[in-house]
Amino acid sequence: MHKNAKSALNYRIRGIPPEVDYALRAKAAQRKQSLNRVVLDELTRALIGKPVKADFSDLVGKWAPDRGFEEVIDSQRQIDADRWK
């Protein structure tokens, strides 16, 4: 992907040989990943040499404490002993 690209692109690939389809689907099942994820990983590894990992750096440090939210969550964590008899 171009360094300045901000969003991922979509491709439509036609003419996948049956043996390639089988190998990709087998790898997806083995890894317990989607076929899309496996295809992206394999293409990236073949062309760049290593898979591109998900980057969540734009989310790091963004959480702001919210007392109202915490109160709701805390109330949901209470166990009603009468209901669990």
Order of alpha helices (4+ residues) and beta strands (2+ residues): alpha-alpha-alpha
